[in-house]
């Protein structure tokens, strides 16, 4: 039997964020508890969506639907760190 695993693909501009950057995003109080748990389990701990969803008690699709909002908040809160340096 073949095991299928999906890799998490963060948007390119968010790949530079560290664990402490993501913790700061969750600690700001802007995101609700479910979004905070998605960050901790799916983004920081890199659990597959199915596993993170099971631990949170939501459907996997809920995580997929919430990620764009989470990414937008993270971009705004870490704006200087997510900007790409111009190529000369």
ChimeraX commands (.cxc) that place a marker at each C-alpha (Angstrom):
marker #1 position 0.00,0.00,0.00 radius 0.5
marker #1 position 1.30,3.46,-0.93 radius 0.5
marker #1 position 1.06,6.28,1.56 radius 0.5
marker #1 position 0.09,9.62,0.10 radius 0.5
marker #1 position 1.30,12.71,1.88 radius 0.5
marker #1 position 0.75,16.30,0.88 radius 0.5
marker #1 position 3.41,18.85,1.52 radius 0.5
marker #1 position 2.47,22.23,2.87 radius 0.5
marker #1 position 3.27,24.97,0.41 radius 0.5
marker #1 position 3.40,28.39,2.00 radius 0.5
marker #1 position 3.18,31.37,-0.32 radius 0.5
marker #1 position 6.70,32.36,-1.36 radius 0.5
marker #1 position 6.69,35.62,0.58 radius 0.5
marker #1 position 5.79,33.80,3.82 radius 0.5
marker #1 position 8.47,31.14,3.58 radius 0.5
marker #1 position 10.97,33.44,5.31 radius 0.5
marker #1 position 8.92,33.61,8.49 radius 0.5
marker #1 position 10.35,31.86,11.52 radius 0.5
marker #1 position 8.53,29.98,14.23 radius 0.5
marker #1 position 8.71,33.08,16.45 radius 0.5
marker #1 position 7.17,35.19,13.64 radius 0.5
marker #1 position 4.23,32.77,13.45 radius 0.5
marker #1 position 3.92,32.76,17.25 radius 0.5
marker #1 position 3.74,36.56,17.18 radius 0.5
marker #1 position 0.92,36.34,14.61 radius 0.5
marker #1 position -1.04,34.01,16.91 radius 0.5
marker #1 position -0.33,36.06,20.03 radius 0.5
marker #1 position -1.66,39.35,18.59 radius 0.5
marker #1 position -5.27,38.45,19.31 radius 0.5
marker #1 position -6.47,39.17,15.76 radius 0.5
marker #1 position -7.11,35.52,14.84 radius 0.5
marker #1 position -9.70,33.32,16.51 radius 0.5
marker #1 position -8.78,30.12,18.35 radius 0.5
marker #1 position -9.27,27.88,15.33 radius 0.5
marker #1 position -6.95,30.00,13.18 radius 0.5
marker #1 position -4.38,30.06,15.98 radius 0.5
marker #1 position -4.51,26.26,16.20 radius 0.5
marker #1 position -4.14,25.97,12.41 radius 0.5
marker #1 position -0.97,28.03,12.61 radius 0.5
marker #1 position 0.42,25.99,15.48 radius 0.5
marker #1 position -0.41,22.56,14.06 radius 0.5
marker #1 position -0.36,22.95,10.29 radius 0.5
marker #1 position 2.15,25.75,9.71 radius 0.5
marker #1 position 4.56,25.51,12.67 radius 0.5
marker #1 position 4.41,21.76,13.44 radius 0.5
marker #1 position 3.77,20.89,9.77 radius 0.5
marker #1 position 1.09,18.33,10.47 radius 0.5
marker #1 position -0.89,17.24,7.39 radius 0.5
marker #1 position -4.22,19.07,7.05 radius 0.5
marker #1 position -6.15,15.89,7.89 radius 0.5
marker #1 position -4.24,15.41,11.14 radius 0.5
marker #1 position -4.44,19.08,12.12 radius 0.5
marker #1 position -8.17,19.12,11.35 radius 0.5
marker #1 position -8.76,16.00,13.46 radius 0.5
marker #1 position -6.86,17.47,16.40 radius 0.5
marker #1 position -8.76,20.78,16.15 radius 0.5
marker #1 position -12.10,19.06,15.58 radius 0.5
marker #1 position -12.92,20.58,12.18 radius 0.5
marker #1 position -13.12,19.31,8.62 radius 0.5
marker #1 position -9.98,19.46,6.46 radius 0.5
marker #1 position -11.82,21.84,4.12 radius 0.5
marker #1 position -12.17,24.29,6.99 radius 0.5
marker #1 position -8.40,24.58,7.16 radius 0.5
marker #1 position -8.15,25.14,3.40 radius 0.5
marker #1 position -10.82,27.85,3.53 radius 0.5
marker #1 position -9.16,29.65,6.44 radius 0.5
marker #1 position -5.60,29.68,5.11 radius 0.5
marker #1 position -5.97,32.72,2.80 radius 0.5
marker #1 position -7.17,34.84,5.74 radius 0.5
marker #1 position -4.34,33.56,7.95 radius 0.5
marker #1 position -1.80,34.30,5.21 radius 0.5
marker #1 position -3.14,37.84,4.72 radius 0.5
marker #1 position -2.91,38.59,8.44 radius 0.5
marker #1 position 0.62,37.19,8.56 radius 0.5
marker #1 position 1.64,39.33,5.58 radius 0.5
marker #1 position 0.34,42.49,7.24 radius 0.5
marker #1 position 1.94,41.75,10.59 radius 0.5
marker #1 position 5.33,40.82,9.17 radius 0.5
marker #1 position 5.34,43.20,6.22 radius 0.5
marker #1 position 9.02,44.13,6.32 radius 0.5
marker #1 position 10.12,40.52,6.58 radius 0.5
marker #1 position 7.92,39.23,3.76 radius 0.5
marker #1 position 8.98,41.81,1.17 radius 0.5
marker #1 position 11.23,40.49,-1.52 radius 0.5
marker #1 position 14.47,42.38,-2.03 radius 0.5
marker #1 position 14.61,43.97,-5.48 radius 0.5
marker #1 position 16.87,42.26,-7.96 radius 0.5
marker #1 position 19.52,44.59,-9.31 radius 0.5
marker link #1:1,2 radius 0.2
marker link #1:2,3 radius 0.2
marker link #1:3,4 radius 0.2
marker link #1:4,5 radius 0.2
marker link #1:5,6 radius 0.2
marker link #1:6,7 radius 0.2
marker link #1:7,8 radius 0.2
marker link #1:8,9 radius 0.2
marker link #1:9,10 radius 0.2
marker link #1:10,11 radius 0.2
marker link #1:11,12 radius 0.2
marker link #1:12,13 radius 0.2
marker link #1:13,14 radius 0.2
marker link #1:14,15 radius 0.2
marker link #1:15,16 radius 0.2
marker link #1:16,17 radius 0.2
marker link #1:17,18 radius 0.2
marker link #1:18,19 radius 0.2
marker link #1:19,20 radius 0.2
marker link #1:20,21 radius 0.2
marker link #1:21,22 radius 0.2
marker link #1:22,23 radius 0.2
marker link #1:23,24 radius 0.2
marker link #1:24,25 radius 0.2
marker link #1:25,26 radius 0.2
marker link #1:26,27 radius 0.2
marker link #1:27,28 radius 0.2
marker link #1:28,29 radius 0.2
marker link #1:29,30 radius 0.2
marker link #1:30,31 radius 0.2
marker link #1:31,32 radius 0.2
marker link #1:32,33 radius 0.2
marker link #1:33,34 radius 0.2
marker link #1:34,35 radius 0.2
marker link #1:35,36 radius 0.2
marker link #1:36,37 radius 0.2
marker link #1:37,38 radius 0.2
marker link #1:38,39 radius 0.2
marker link #1:39,40 radius 0.2
marker link #1:40,41 radius 0.2
marker link #1:41,42 radius 0.2
marker link #1:42,43 radius 0.2
marker link #1:43,44 radius 0.2
marker link #1:44,45 radius 0.2
marker link #1:45,46 radius 0.2
marker link #1:46,47 radius 0.2
marker link #1:47,48 radius 0.2
marker link #1:48,49 radius 0.2
marker link #1:49,50 radius 0.2
marker link #1:50,51 radius 0.2
marker link #1:51,52 radius 0.2
marker link #1:52,53 radius 0.2
marker link #1:53,54 radius 0.2
marker link #1:54,55 radius 0.2
marker link #1:55,56 radius 0.2
marker link #1:56,57 radius 0.2
marker link #1:57,58 radius 0.2
marker link #1:58,59 radius 0.2
marker link #1:59,60 radius 0.2
marker link #1:60,61 radius 0.2
marker link #1:61,62 radius 0.2
marker link #1:62,63 radius 0.2
marker link #1:63,64 radius 0.2
marker link #1:64,65 radius 0.2
marker link #1:65,66 radius 0.2
marker link #1:66,67 radius 0.2
marker link #1:67,68 radius 0.2
marker link #1:68,69 radius 0.2
marker link #1:69,70 radius 0.2
marker link #1:70,71 radius 0.2
marker link #1:71,72 radius 0.2
marker link #1:72,73 radius 0.2
marker link #1:73,74 radius 0.2
marker link #1:74,75 radius 0.2
marker link #1:75,76 radius 0.2
marker link #1:76,77 radius 0.2
marker link #1:77,78 radius 0.2
marker link #1:78,79 radius 0.2
marker link #1:79,80 radius 0.2
marker link #1:80,81 radius 0.2
marker link #1:81,82 radius 0.2
marker link #1:82,83 radius 0.2
marker link #1:83,84 radius 0.2
marker link #1:84,85 radius 0.2
marker link #1:85,86 radius 0.2
marker link #1:86,87 radius 0.2
marker link #1:87,88 radius 0.2
view
